[in-house]
Amino acid sequence: MSVRSRHRVLFALLGLAALFSPGCARKSPVPDVVVAKDAGWHERAAAAEIRRYIYLRTGFVPMLREAGSFSRIPDGAVAVSLKGGALVQGLEDGDAAGRLAGLGPEDHWLKTLRSGSKRVHLVAGGSGPAVLYGAYQLAEKLGIRFGLEGDIVPDAKLEALSLDLDETGHPLFAIRGIQPFHDFPEGPDWWTLQDYKTVLGQLPKLRMNFFGLHTYPENPSKEKGATPNAEPTVWIGREADFAPDGRVVASYPASYQNTARGNWGYESKRTSDFHFGAALLFERDDFGNDVMEGFSPDPATAEASNEVFTRAAAVFRDAFTLARRMGVKTCVGTETALTIPDLVKKRLAASGLDPKDPTVVKNVYKAMFKRIAAAYPVDYYWFWTWEGWTWDDAPPEAIKAVTTDLDMAVQAWNEVRPPFSLATCGWVLGPPSNRTLFDQVLPKDVAMSTINREVGKAPVDPGFSRISGRSLWAIPWMEDDPALTSPQLWAGRMRRDAADALRYGCDGLLGIHWRTRALSANVLALARAAWDQSWNTLPKSVAEDVGPITGQFASFGGRAIAGAGAAAAIYGDVRDRVFAYHLPVPNGTYAVTLQFVEGSVGAASSTFSSKVAGSSTTSMSSPGPGNSGPSISSSRGSRSPTGASSSTSPTASTIRPWPASSSAAGITSRRSTAAVRPSSTTRRIGRRPPAIFRRSISTRTGAGPSSAPRSPPRPRRSSPGSTAGIPSP
């Protein structure tokens, strides 16, 4: 070997030695990620996620290290810890130690701490799930965004990573999450186990902690395509019909949507017959989720029916176990009054039991609760009111059936004491004639919730503001089912619904939906509004609102109004479905005139009441045909310092739409006057001059038409892409 060659080898070896020497090693362009040596699952998961997102944004993989104390954390590192973890013990910064100690179970804190020339970026939480929240908030600061379908990562890499953290997260709502709705293939009907896990895994990234499912019962009318088949999320039956592990041994046909089933407006069709290459997208002709494989359109034998329930339970057991680990509460339930399937009725009858007997219903609930507890972990079981209550009023017998059913269910829960709580939900907060009825009849430990009416176009029900002492969950629509083939950009509406939910006293904010990726903007808007409403300029409570509370303006056009006389112009327009009027006035004594207009009343009389300043002032009763007119009684009330409020409550009777003709027949007016005394306070309240209520307040009463034109009740279902009206799910 020549001298020149030997020198080349020597220089190469010296270069390699310098490269791998600890003293000469290059400093990593990204910070280390540090956890305590005794860190738990949530802390280690959070650290791993931070490491992954730093890599995705920079292309460099951070070192993952352990440390025994805060002093052992390297300079510039990201430290992940519970508020009482070993990693943050012995903090010299007293203010930081106090901030950590004050974190609530859902709170997280991101803070860059300095000690001399050393900087440590702390990601801390008041609980394991809260540590995850903090980790994902740090990821958002790196430019990551989250949706239900997955993560949104910018293509361009960060050239440099510079962190200077100072953020505390505290939720405005204790319950935050989603309510994916079973019925259409666009929703969870086609989700596999992996899909459930994917969506559940995204919820902590959105700082959400709730996942609830509704279960349609068996179609009582058996009308093909009008309403769904029974769904296998919740099983209904006798205690003898399931094994100790929750495996079903006797059941009934139940199914999720599949291409062979053909209801909800969808036609049954083999996927191999799809056009323009679409057949290549499907792995089998009767496409659906894994639960239905081999059993589409519906299970045909008793054994197949049992297997469908067993498969569904296995999916939920696996998925909900993951949810519980991540701090996500889960909920299932079906409709009230309980629809007992025909096959179960026959088994009960064969045992000498009457399915209509409330005691028998209670025992069925006991069996359901025990089977759920054995089959899969949940945190809540909820009772859904019937969809028809959102379009029409509920007759007294229907209300009685529901309250009796709920009573039996609560008794069953008390006797079984399953490891989950109870809640209500549905298309309305309560019967149209009394939105707060369930608050009056249910124990206070039963949560109450409702989806917004009119497929989300109606605001959050202000009836929440009349309920106290229990958990309340508002559920805006992140999309509506008539438009599942279209983009639906409702981010602004999500904010408004979240703001209303907060000021009505709700401690829960959920979103009903079917699709995932198409809703990214809406999901993110709702998720963030559950933590921060610094943009909110609405009054802090409904009591501070001025003017009409909810309702819609409607006009009778040029129709003549019987009995109105010179006041016809006043009665010519109304506010339909109004919750209340808040009209602040200066102190004084006023004559408050309430003016109503409605269509002709049928054989059934209508009654409603009004309140001024929270005190009952007027009750009205409209007699049947042939009587001279309504009877009116008045009482006197005191105006509260916040101003006068008038509210009406519709009756428990069927409402029919206005006829299309311009006939004035049957339109009558009413009038009631009640005195309002001033309160003892002398301070000025409001800026409006003394005045009577000059706009009539309409109320949907009687068996005849409502007081304002409305559309006829919509058909029960149609496909999402059709032009027919589709009611809420």
LINSUL-V45622 format. One record per pair of residues at least 12 apart in sequence whose C-alpha atoms are under 7 Angstrom apart, sorted by the first residue. I is the first residue (numbers start at 0). GAP is how many residues later the second one is. D is the distance in whole Angstrom. If there is no record, write none. Layout:
# LINSUL-V45622
{{I & GAP & D} {I & GAP & D}}
This chain:
# LINSUL-V45622
{{29 & 30 & 7} {29 & 32 & 6} {29 & 131 & 7} {30 & 31 & 6} {30 & 45 & 6} {30 & 46 & 5} {30 & 47 & 6} {31 & 30 & 5} {31 & 31 & 5} {31 & 32 & 6} {31 & 45 & 5} {31 & 46 & 6} {32 & 14 & 6} {32 & 18 & 7} {32 & 29 & 7} {32 & 30 & 6} {32 & 31 & 5} {32 & 32 & 6} {32 & 44 & 6} {32 & 45 & 5} {32 & 46 & 6} {33 & 30 & 6} {33 & 31 & 5} {33 & 32 & 5} {33 & 33 & 7} {33 & 39 & 7} {33 & 43 & 7} {33 & 44 & 6} {33 & 45 & 5} {33 & 46 & 6} {34 & 30 & 7} {34 & 31 & 5} {34 & 32 & 6} {34 & 44 & 6} {34 & 45 & 5} {34 & 46 & 7} {34 & 52 & 7} {35 & 30 & 5} {35 & 31 & 5} {35 & 32 & 6} {35 & 50 & 6} {35 & 51 & 5} {36 & 29 & 5} {36 & 30 & 6} {36 & 31 & 6} {41 & 86 & 5} {41 & 87 & 7} {41 & 89 & 7} {41 & 90 & 7} {42 & 37 & 6} {42 & 38 & 6} {42 & 85 & 7} {42 & 88 & 6} {45 & 85 & 7} {45 & 86 & 5} {45 & 89 & 6} {46 & 33 & 6} {49 & 85 & 6} {49 & 89 & 7} {52 & 86 & 6} {56 & 85 & 7} {56 & 100 & 5} {56 & 101 & 6} {57 & 99 & 5} {57 & 100 & 5} {57 & 101 & 7} {66 & 20 & 7} {67 & 18 & 7} {67 & 19 & 6} {68 & 17 & 6} {68 & 18 & 5} {68 & 19 & 7} {68 & 20 & 7} {69 & 17 & 5} {69 & 18 & 5} {69 & 19 & 7} {69 & 21 & 7} {74 & 43 & 5} {74 & 44 & 5} {74 & 45 & 6} {75 & 42 & 7} {75 & 43 & 5} {75 & 44 & 5} {75 & 45 & 7} {76 & 43 & 5} {76 & 44 & 6} {77 & 42 & 6} {77 & 43 & 5} {77 & 44 & 6} {78 & 41 & 7} {78 & 42 & 6} {78 & 43 & 5} {78 & 44 & 6} {79 & 42 & 6} {79 & 43 & 5} {79 & 44 & 6} {80 & 42 & 6} {80 & 43 & 5} {80 & 44 & 7} {81 & 42 & 5} {81 & 43 & 5} {81 & 44 & 6} {81 & 45 & 6} {81 & 46 & 7} {81 & 49 & 7} {82 & 17 & 5} {82 & 18 & 6} {82 & 41 & 6} {82 & 42 & 6} {82 & 43 & 5} {102 & 22 & 7} {102 & 23 & 5} {103 & 22 & 5} {104 & 21 & 4} {104 & 22 & 5} {104 & 25 & 7} {105 & 20 & 6} {105 & 21 & 7} {105 & 24 & 5} {105 & 64 & 7} {105 & 65 & 7} {106 & 18 & 6} {106 & 19 & 5} {106 & 23 & 6} {106 & 62 & 5} {106 & 63 & 5} {107 & 16 & 6} {107 & 17 & 4} {107 & 18 & 6} {107 & 22 & 6} {107 & 23 & 6} {107 & 25 & 7} {107 & 26 & 5} {107 & 60 & 6} {107 & 61 & 5} {108 & 14 & 6} {108 & 15 & 5} {108 & 16 & 6} {108 & 25 & 7} {108 & 58 & 6} {108 & 59 & 5} {108 & 60 & 6} {109 & 12 & 6} {109 & 13 & 5} {109 & 14 & 7} {109 & 24 & 7} {109 & 55 & 6} {109 & 56 & 6} {109 & 57 & 5} {109 & 58 & 6} {110 & 12 & 7} {110 & 54 & 5} {110 & 55 & 4} {110 & 56 & 6} {111 & 52 & 6} {111 & 53 & 5} {111 & 54 & 7} {120 & 44 & 7} {122 & 12 & 7} {128 & 197 & 6} {128 & 198 & 5} {131 & 72 & 7} {132 & 71 & 6} {132 & 72 & 6} {132 & 74 & 6} {135 & 69 & 5} {145 & 59 & 7} {145 & 60 & 7} {146 & 55 & 7} {146 & 370 & 7} {146 & 373 & 5} {146 & 376 & 7} {146 & 377 & 7} {147 & 51 & 5} {147 & 54 & 6} {147 & 368 & 5} {147 & 369 & 7} {148 & 50 & 6} {148 & 367 & 5} {148 & 368 & 5} {149 & 52 & 7} {169 & 361 & 6} {170 & 359 & 6} {170 & 360 & 4} {171 & 358 & 5} {171 & 359 & 5} {172 & 334 & 5} {172 & 335 & 5} {172 & 336 & 7} {172 & 357 & 6} {173 & 333 & 5} {173 & 334 & 6} {174 & 34 & 6} {174 & 35 & 6} {174 & 332 & 6} {174 & 333 & 4} {174 & 334 & 6} {175 & 32 & 5} {175 & 33 & 5} {175 & 34 & 6} {175 & 332 & 6} {175 & 333 & 5} {175 & 334 & 6} {175 & 354 & 7} {176 & 31 & 5} {176 & 32 & 6} {176 & 33 & 4} {176 & 34 & 6} {176 & 332 & 7} {176 & 333 & 5} {176 & 334 & 7} {177 & 32 & 6} {177 & 33 & 5} {177 & 34 & 7} {177 & 332 & 5} {177 & 333 & 5} {177 & 334 & 6} {178 & 32 & 6} {178 & 33 & 5} {178 & 34 & 6} {178 & 331 & 7} {178 & 332 & 6} {178 & 333 & 5} {178 & 334 & 6} {179 & 33 & 6} {179 & 332 & 6} {179 & 333 & 5} {179 & 334 & 6} {180 & 32 & 6} {180 & 33 & 6} {180 & 331 & 7} {180 & 332 & 6} {180 & 333 & 6} {181 & 32 & 7} {182 & 74 & 6} {183 & 73 & 7} {184 & 72 & 6} {185 & 328 & 6} {185 & 329 & 6} {186 & 327 & 4} {186 & 328 & 6} {187 & 326 & 7} {188 & 67 & 5} {188 & 68 & 6} {188 & 100 & 7} {189 & 98 & 5} {189 & 99 & 5} {190 & 98 & 6} {191 & 97 & 6} {191 & 98 & 6} {192 & 122 & 6} {192 & 126 & 7} {195 & 123 & 6} {196 & 122 & 6} {199 & 123 & 6} {205 & 321 & 6} {207 & 319 & 7} {208 & 118 & 6} {208 & 119 & 4} {208 & 120 & 6} {209 & 118 & 5} {209 & 119 & 5} {209 & 120 & 6} {210 & 117 & 7} {210 & 118 & 6} {210 & 119 & 5} {210 & 120 & 6} {211 & 118 & 6} {211 & 119 & 4} {211 & 120 & 6} {212 & 118 & 6} {212 & 119 & 5} {212 & 120 & 7} {213 & 118 & 6} {213 & 119 & 6} {213 & 120 & 6} {214 & 16 & 6} {214 & 18 & 6} {214 & 19 & 6} {214 & 118 & 6} {214 & 119 & 5} {215 & 12 & 7} {215 & 14 & 6} {215 & 15 & 6} {215 & 118 & 6} {216 & 13 & 5} {216 & 14 & 6} {216 & 117 & 7} {216 & 118 & 7} {216 & 122 & 6} {217 & 12 & 4} {217 & 121 & 7} {217 & 123 & 6} {224 & 38 & 4} {224 & 39 & 6} {224 & 40 & 7} {225 & 38 & 7} {225 & 490 & 6} {225 & 491 & 6} {226 & 37 & 7} {227 & 35 & 7} {227 & 36 & 7} {228 & 25 & 6} {228 & 26 & 7} {229 & 24 & 5} {229 & 25 & 6} {230 & 23 & 5} {230 & 24 & 5} {230 & 25 & 6} {231 & 22 & 5} {231 & 23 & 6} {231 & 76 & 7} {231 & 77 & 5} {231 & 80 & 6} {232 & 79 & 6} {233 & 99 & 6} {233 & 100 & 7} {234 & 133 & 7} {235 & 104 & 7} {235 & 132 & 6} {236 & 14 & 7} {236 & 107 & 6} {236 & 127 & 6} {236 & 130 & 7} {236 & 131 & 7} {237 & 126 & 6} {237 & 129 & 6} {238 & 128 & 5} {241 & 129 & 7} {243 & 130 & 7} {244 & 129 & 5} {244 & 130 & 6} {245 & 125 & 5} {245 & 128 & 5} {245 & 129 & 4} {246 & 63 & 6} {247 & 58 & 6} {247 & 61 & 7} {247 & 62 & 6} {248 & 57 & 6} {249 & 56 & 6} {250 & 54 & 6} {250 & 55 & 6} {251 & 50 & 7} {251 & 53 & 6} {251 & 91 & 6} {252 & 45 & 7} {252 & 46 & 6} {252 & 52 & 5} {253 & 44 & 7} {253 & 51 & 7} {254 & 37 & 7} {254 & 43 & 6} {255 & 36 & 7} {256 & 31 & 6} {257 & 28 & 6} {257 & 29 & 6} {257 & 30 & 4} {257 & 38 & 7} {257 & 39 & 6} {258 & 27 & 5} {258 & 28 & 5} {258 & 29 & 7} {259 & 26 & 5} {259 & 36 & 6} {259 & 37 & 5} {260 & 35 & 7} {260 & 36 & 4} {263 & 453 & 6} {263 & 454 & 6} {263 & 455 & 6} {264 & 452 & 6} {264 & 453 & 4} {264 & 454 & 4} {265 & 453 & 6} {269 & 15 & 5} {269 & 16 & 6} {270 & 14 & 5} {270 & 15 & 7} {271 & 13 & 6} {290 & 17 & 6} {290 & 20 & 5} {290 & 21 & 6} {291 & 16 & 7} {312 & 62 & 6} {312 & 63 & 6} {315 & 60 & 6} {316 & 58 & 7} {316 & 59 & 4} {316 & 60 & 6} {319 & 57 & 6} {320 & 56 & 7} {328 & 50 & 6} {329 & 48 & 5} {329 & 49 & 5} {329 & 50 & 6} {330 & 47 & 6} {330 & 48 & 6} {330 & 49 & 5} {330 & 50 & 6} {331 & 48 & 7} {331 & 49 & 5} {331 & 50 & 6} {332 & 48 & 5} {332 & 49 & 5} {332 & 50 & 6} {333 & 48 & 7} {333 & 49 & 6} {333 & 50 & 6} {334 & 48 & 5} {334 & 49 & 4} {334 & 50 & 6} {334 & 51 & 7} {335 & 47 & 6} {335 & 48 & 6} {335 & 49 & 6} {335 & 66 & 6} {335 & 69 & 7} {336 & 64 & 6} {336 & 65 & 5} {336 & 68 & 5} {337 & 67 & 7} {357 & 50 & 7} {360 & 47 & 7} {361 & 46 & 5} {361 & 47 & 6} {361 & 50 & 6} {362 & 49 & 7} {364 & 44 & 6} {364 & 47 & 6} {365 & 46 & 5} {365 & 47 & 7} {365 & 50 & 6} {368 & 49 & 6} {369 & 48 & 7} {372 & 45 & 6} {372 & 46 & 7} {377 & 42 & 6} {378 & 41 & 4} {378 & 42 & 6} {379 & 40 & 5} {379 & 41 & 5} {379 & 42 & 5} {379 & 43 & 7} {380 & 39 & 7} {380 & 40 & 6} {380 & 41 & 5} {380 & 42 & 6} {381 & 40 & 6} {381 & 41 & 4} {381 & 42 & 5} {381 & 43 & 6} {382 & 40 & 6} {382 & 41 & 5} {382 & 42 & 6} {383 & 40 & 6} {383 & 41 & 5} {383 & 42 & 4} {384 & 40 & 6} {384 & 41 & 4} {384 & 42 & 6} {384 & 43 & 7} {385 & 40 & 7} {385 & 41 & 7} {386 & 40 & 5} {388 & 38 & 7} {388 & 39 & 7} {388 & 42 & 7} {388 & 43 & 7} {389 & 37 & 6} {389 & 38 & 6} {389 & 63 & 6} {390 & 322 & 6} {391 & 262 & 6} {391 & 263 & 6} {392 & 39 & 5} {392 & 40 & 7} {392 & 259 & 6} {392 & 260 & 5} {392 & 261 & 5} {392 & 262 & 7} {393 & 37 & 6} {393 & 38 & 7} {393 & 258 & 5} {393 & 259 & 6} {394 & 257 & 5} {394 & 258 & 5} {395 & 256 & 6} {421 & 24 & 5} {421 & 25 & 7} {422 & 23 & 5} {422 & 24 & 4} {422 & 25 & 6} {423 & 23 & 6} {423 & 24 & 5} {423 & 25 & 6} {424 & 23 & 6} {424 & 24 & 5} {424 & 25 & 5} {425 & 24 & 5} {425 & 25 & 6} {426 & 23 & 6} {426 & 24 & 5} {426 & 25 & 7} {426 & 26 & 6} {427 & 22 & 6} {427 & 23 & 7} {427 & 25 & 7} {428 & 20 & 6} {428 & 21 & 5} {431 & 218 & 6} {431 & 220 & 7} {432 & 216 & 6} {432 & 217 & 5} {432 & 218 & 5} {432 & 219 & 5} {433 & 215 & 7} {434 & 28 & 6} {435 & 27 & 7} {438 & 28 & 7} {443 & 25 & 6} {443 & 26 & 5} {444 & 25 & 6} {446 & 23 & 6} {446 & 24 & 5} {446 & 25 & 6} {447 & 23 & 6} {447 & 24 & 5} {447 & 25 & 6} {448 & 23 & 6} {448 & 24 & 5} {448 & 25 & 6} {449 & 24 & 6} {449 & 25 & 6} {450 & 23 & 7} {450 & 24 & 4} {450 & 25 & 6} {451 & 23 & 6} {451 & 24 & 5} {451 & 25 & 7} {453 & 274 & 7} {454 & 22 & 7} {454 & 25 & 5} {454 & 273 & 5} {455 & 20 & 6} {455 & 21 & 5} {455 & 24 & 7} {458 & 38 & 6} {459 & 14 & 7} {459 & 37 & 6} {459 & 40 & 6} {459 & 41 & 6} {461 & 42 & 6} {463 & 40 & 6} {463 & 41 & 7} {463 & 42 & 7} {464 & 39 & 4} {464 & 40 & 6} {470 & 36 & 6} {471 & 34 & 5} {471 & 35 & 6} {471 & 36 & 6} {472 & 33 & 6} {472 & 34 & 6} {472 & 35 & 4} {472 & 36 & 6} {472 & 37 & 7} {473 & 27 & 6} {473 & 32 & 7} {473 & 34 & 6} {473 & 35 & 5} {473 & 36 & 6} {474 & 34 & 6} {474 & 35 & 5} {474 & 36 & 5} {474 & 37 & 6} {475 & 18 & 7} {475 & 21 & 6} {475 & 34 & 7} {475 & 35 & 5} {475 & 36 & 6} {476 & 34 & 6} {476 & 35 & 5} {476 & 36 & 6} {477 & 12 & 7} {477 & 33 & 6} {477 & 34 & 6} {477 & 35 & 6} {477 & 44 & 6} {477 & 45 & 7} {478 & 34 & 6} {480 & 239 & 6} {480 & 247 & 7} {481 & 238 & 5} {481 & 244 & 6} {482 & 237 & 6} {482 & 238 & 7} {483 & 236 & 6} {484 & 235 & 7} {484 & 236 & 6} {486 & 31 & 7} {488 & 33 & 7} {489 & 32 & 6} {490 & 30 & 6} {490 & 31 & 5} {490 & 34 & 5} {493 & 28 & 7} {493 & 31 & 6} {493 & 32 & 5} {494 & 30 & 7} {494 & 31 & 6} {494 & 34 & 6} {497 & 28 & 7} {497 & 31 & 6} {497 & 32 & 7} {498 & 37 & 7} {502 & 37 & 5} {502 & 38 & 4} {502 & 39 & 6} {503 & 37 & 6} {503 & 38 & 6} {508 & 21 & 7} {544 & 37 & 6} {545 & 36 & 5} {545 & 37 & 6} {546 & 34 & 5} {546 & 35 & 5} {546 & 36 & 6} {547 & 30 & 7} {547 & 32 & 6} {547 & 33 & 4} {547 & 34 & 6} {548 & 29 & 6} {548 & 30 & 5} {548 & 31 & 5} {548 & 32 & 6} {549 & 28 & 5} {549 & 29 & 6} {550 & 24 & 6} {550 & 25 & 5} {550 & 26 & 5} {550 & 27 & 4} {550 & 28 & 7} {551 & 23 & 5} {551 & 24 & 5} {551 & 25 & 7} {552 & 21 & 6} {552 & 22 & 4} {552 & 23 & 6} {553 & 19 & 6} {553 & 20 & 5} {553 & 21 & 6} {553 & 22 & 7} {553 & 154 & 6} {554 & 17 & 6} {554 & 18 & 4} {554 & 19 & 6} {554 & 153 & 7} {555 & 16 & 5} {555 & 17 & 6} {556 & 15 & 7} {558 & 103 & 6} {558 & 104 & 7} {558 & 105 & 6} {559 & 104 & 5} {560 & 103 & 6} {560 & 106 & 5} {560 & 107 & 6} {561 & 105 & 6} {561 & 106 & 5} {561 & 107 & 7} {562 & 105 & 6} {562 & 106 & 6} {563 & 105 & 6} {569 & 125 & 7} {569 & 126 & 7} {570 & 26 & 6} {570 & 125 & 6} {573 & 121 & 7} {573 & 122 & 6} {573 & 123 & 6} {573 & 124 & 6} {573 & 134 & 7} {574 & 122 & 6} {574 & 123 & 6} {575 & 122 & 6} {575 & 123 & 7} {575 & 131 & 7} {575 & 132 & 6} {576 & 122 & 6} {578 & 68 & 6} {578 & 69 & 7} {579 & 65 & 6} {579 & 66 & 5} {579 & 67 & 4} {579 & 68 & 7} {580 & 64 & 5} {580 & 65 & 5} {580 & 66 & 7} {581 & 61 & 7} {581 & 62 & 6} {581 & 63 & 5} {581 & 64 & 7} {582 & 60 & 6} {582 & 61 & 5} {582 & 62 & 6} {583 & 58 & 7} {583 & 59 & 4} {583 & 60 & 6} {583 & 101 & 6} {583 & 102 & 5} {583 & 104 & 7} {584 & 58 & 6} {584 & 100 & 6} {584 & 101 & 5} {584 & 102 & 7} {584 & 103 & 6} {584 & 104 & 6} {584 & 105 & 6} {585 & 98 & 5} {585 & 99 & 5} {585 & 100 & 6} {585 & 104 & 7} {586 & 91 & 6} {586 & 95 & 7} {586 & 97 & 7} {587 & 89 & 7} {587 & 90 & 5} {588 & 87 & 6} {588 & 88 & 5} {588 & 89 & 6} {589 & 85 & 6} {589 & 86 & 5} {590 & 82 & 7} {590 & 83 & 6} {590 & 84 & 5} {590 & 85 & 6} {590 & 101 & 7} {591 & 81 & 6} {591 & 82 & 5} {591 & 83 & 6} {591 & 84 & 7} {591 & 100 & 5} {591 & 101 & 6} {592 & 79 & 6} {592 & 80 & 5} {592 & 81 & 7} {592 & 99 & 6} {592 & 100 & 6} {593 & 77 & 6} {593 & 78 & 5} {593 & 79 & 6} {593 & 99 & 7} {593 & 102 & 7} {594 & 75 & 6} {594 & 76 & 5} {594 & 77 & 7} {594 & 101 & 5} {594 & 102 & 6} {595 & 73 & 6} {595 & 74 & 5} {595 & 75 & 6} {595 & 100 & 5} {595 & 101 & 6} {595 & 102 & 5} {596 & 71 & 6} {596 & 72 & 4} {596 & 73 & 6} {596 & 101 & 6} {596 & 110 & 6} {597 & 69 & 6} {597 & 70 & 6} {597 & 71 & 7} {597 & 108 & 6} {597 & 109 & 4} {598 & 67 & 5} {598 & 68 & 5} {598 & 69 & 6} {598 & 105 & 6} {598 & 106 & 5} {598 & 107 & 6} {598 & 108 & 6} {599 & 66 & 4} {599 & 67 & 6} {599 & 68 & 7} {599 & 104 & 6} {599 & 105 & 7} {600 & 23 & 6} {600 & 24 & 7} {600 & 101 & 5} {600 & 102 & 6} {600 & 103 & 5} {601 & 22 & 6} {601 & 23 & 6} {601 & 100 & 7} {601 & 101 & 5} {601 & 102 & 5} {602 & 21 & 5} {602 & 22 & 6} {603 & 20 & 6} {603 & 98 & 6} {603 & 99 & 6} {604 & 16 & 7} {604 & 17 & 5} {604 & 18 & 5} {604 & 19 & 5} {604 & 97 & 6} {605 & 15 & 6} {605 & 16 & 5} {605 & 45 & 6} {605 & 95 & 5} {605 & 96 & 4} {606 & 13 & 5} {606 & 14 & 4} {606 & 15 & 6} {606 & 44 & 6} {607 & 12 & 6} {607 & 40 & 7} {607 & 41 & 6} {607 & 42 & 6} {607 & 43 & 6} {608 & 39 & 6} {608 & 40 & 6} {609 & 36 & 6} {609 & 37 & 5} {609 & 38 & 5} {610 & 34 & 7} {610 & 35 & 5} {610 & 36 & 6} {611 & 25 & 7} {611 & 27 & 7} {611 & 32 & 6} {611 & 33 & 5} {611 & 34 & 5} {612 & 25 & 7} {612 & 26 & 5} {612 & 27 & 5} {612 & 30 & 7} {612 & 31 & 5} {612 & 32 & 5} {613 & 31 & 7} {614 & 22 & 6} {616 & 17 & 6} {616 & 18 & 5} {616 & 19 & 6} {616 & 20 & 6} {616 & 57 & 6} {617 & 15 & 6} {617 & 16 & 5} {617 & 17 & 6} {618 & 13 & 6} {618 & 14 & 6} {618 & 15 & 7} {619 & 12 & 5} {619 & 13 & 7} {631 & 40 & 7} {633 & 40 & 6} {634 & 39 & 6} {635 & 38 & 6} {635 & 39 & 5} {635 & 40 & 6} {636 & 38 & 7} {636 & 39 & 5} {636 & 40 & 6} {637 & 38 & 6} {637 & 39 & 5} {637 & 40 & 6} {637 & 41 & 6} {638 & 37 & 6} {638 & 38 & 6} {638 & 39 & 6} {638 & 40 & 6} {639 & 39 & 6} {640 & 38 & 7} {640 & 40 & 7} {640 & 44 & 7} {641 & 43 & 7} {642 & 42 & 7} {647 & 51 & 7} {649 & 49 & 6} {649 & 50 & 5} {649 & 51 & 6} {650 & 50 & 5} {650 & 51 & 7} {652 & 49 & 6} {652 & 50 & 6} {653 & 49 & 5} {654 & 48 & 6} {654 & 49 & 6} {654 & 50 & 6} {654 & 51 & 6} {655 & 48 & 6} {655 & 49 & 5} {655 & 50 & 6} {656 & 48 & 5} {656 & 49 & 6} {656 & 52 & 6} {656 & 53 & 5} {656 & 54 & 6} {656 & 55 & 6} {657 & 47 & 5} {657 & 48 & 7} {657 & 51 & 5} {657 & 52 & 6} {713 & 12 & 6} {713 & 13 & 6} {714 & 12 & 7}}
